[in-house]
Amino acid sequence: MKVMKPDDLLLLTGDHGNDPTYKGTDHTREFVPLIIYSKKLCHHKNLGILSSFACIGATIADNFDIEMPTIGKSFLNQLEVDQLW
């Protein structure tokens, strides 16, 4: 994090969760964590449960001001930053 630039946005997540009570290793109903970091973030915030894993891709597209994907909704405007990217 020390080498990140002020405009960098770091999103950390897993690609799926596994229900520990389910027999097998296929993707199951469990949610995955999402940790977001930027030097411009003002304070911690819980975004709640997002509607889809695709929201991460939509947020990345929104951050770079490129065409939004057809699924997922950006949460970029929910991040409280000193100033927008």
C-alpha positions as CSV (number, residue, x, y, z in Angstrom):
1,M,0.0,0.0,0.0
2,K,3.0,2.3,0.5
3,V,3.8,2.3,-3.2
4,M,0.2,3.0,-4.3
5,K,-0.5,6.3,-6.0
6,P,-3.2,8.6,-4.7
7,D,-5.5,7.7,-7.6
8,D,-5.1,4.0,-7.3
9,L,-8.0,1.8,-6.3
10,L,-7.4,-1.6,-4.9
11,L,-10.2,-4.3,-4.9
12,L,-9.5,-7.6,-3.1
13,T,-11.9,-10.5,-3.3
14,G,-12.2,-14.2,-3.8
15,D,-13.8,-15.7,-6.9
16,H,-16.3,-17.8,-5.0
17,G,-17.3,-19.2,-1.7
18,N,-17.9,-22.8,-0.6
19,D,-20.6,-23.9,1.8
20,P,-18.7,-26.0,4.4
21,T,-21.7,-28.2,4.8
22,Y,-22.0,-29.1,1.1
23,K,-20.4,-32.3,-0.2
24,G,-17.9,-31.5,-2.9
25,T,-15.9,-28.4,-4.0
26,D,-18.2,-26.8,-6.6
27,H,-19.2,-23.1,-6.2
28,T,-22.0,-22.8,-3.7
29,R,-24.2,-20.3,-2.1
30,E,-21.6,-18.6,0.1
31,F,-20.8,-14.9,-0.3
32,V,-17.2,-13.7,-0.9
33,P,-15.6,-10.8,1.0
34,L,-14.6,-7.6,-0.8
35,I,-12.0,-5.3,0.6
36,I,-11.4,-1.9,-1.0
37,Y,-8.5,0.4,-0.4
38,S,-7.4,3.8,-1.7
39,K,-5.4,6.6,-0.2
40,K,-8.4,8.9,-1.1
41,L,-11.0,6.9,1.0
42,C,-12.1,9.0,3.9
43,H,-13.2,6.2,6.3
44,H,-14.4,2.6,6.6
45,K,-17.8,1.8,5.1
46,N,-19.9,-1.3,4.8
47,L,-21.4,-1.6,1.3
48,G,-23.7,-4.4,2.5
49,I,-24.4,-7.4,0.2
50,L,-24.0,-6.5,-3.4
51,S,-26.5,-7.8,-6.0
52,S,-23.8,-9.7,-8.0
53,F,-20.1,-10.4,-8.3
54,A,-20.4,-8.5,-11.6
55,C,-20.7,-5.3,-9.5
56,I,-16.9,-5.4,-9.2
57,G,-16.5,-5.3,-13.0
58,A,-19.1,-2.6,-13.3
59,T,-17.2,-0.5,-10.7
60,I,-13.9,-1.0,-12.5
61,A,-15.5,0.1,-15.8
62,D,-17.1,3.1,-14.1
63,N,-13.7,4.1,-12.5
64,F,-12.1,4.1,-15.9
65,D,-15.0,5.8,-17.6
66,I,-15.5,3.0,-20.2
67,E,-18.7,1.4,-21.4
68,M,-20.5,-0.3,-18.6
69,P,-21.1,-4.1,-18.8
70,T,-24.7,-5.3,-19.2
71,I,-24.7,-6.9,-15.8
72,G,-23.7,-5.6,-12.4
73,K,-24.1,-2.2,-10.9
74,S,-21.2,0.1,-10.0
75,F,-20.7,1.1,-6.4
76,L,-18.1,3.7,-7.1
77,N,-20.5,6.5,-6.2
78,Q,-20.9,4.9,-2.7
79,L,-17.3,5.2,-1.9
80,E,-16.6,8.3,0.2
81,V,-13.4,9.9,-1.2
82,D,-11.7,13.2,-0.8
83,Q,-12.3,13.8,-4.5
84,L,-13.5,11.6,-7.4
85,W,-11.0,9.9,-9.5
